[in-house]
Amino acid sequence: MPYCVQCGQTVGSSDPYCAKCGAKQSGGSSGPNRAKDFWTNISHRNAALLCYIPWVGWIAAIAVLASDRFRTEKRLRFHAFQGLYLFAAWLMVEWVVTPMLPFPGSQVGFPIYRTISQLLHLLIVGAWIFMLMKVSHDEDYRLPILGELADRSVSEQRP
């Protein structure tokens, strides 16, 4: 049986406050289960939408992949992997492709080098928006390369 964190009085395992001193207990409904409550109240479609939010969807994708609630949901895990791979593509353009191109003010090369990076960034943002629209209409769409990688990742997962 648990005890109060303040006075040591015996408390119930689901009591949010101590009956004797009124101290807030860590095992109560307002305790550390708050993140767990978030995933129990969210629909699969909304969880998939969170995975495609530009620049921050990777956080939701990792949370979905780590959640016990969605461990058997192959469709949602596919969207989480695909959203994660879209963010990885953004990072590849930002950290690998852009530094390899000549600087905008350099005399070497053509002005087209500046726009290559911008077009790749625009393509990835467009893919994020496109996937947000597809998921909001509850349609499945596999992006050409990233969708195949996401399918493979889901199929290699153990239940």
Secondary structure, 3 states (H helix, E strand, C coil): CCECCCCCCECCCCCCECCCCCCECCCCCCCCCHHHHHHHCCCHHHHHHHHCCCCCHHHHHHHHHHCCCCCCCHHHHHHHHHHHHHHHHHHHHHHHHHHHCCCCCCCCCCCHHHHHHHHHHHHHHHHHHHHHHHHHCCCCCCCCCHHHHHHHHHHCCCC
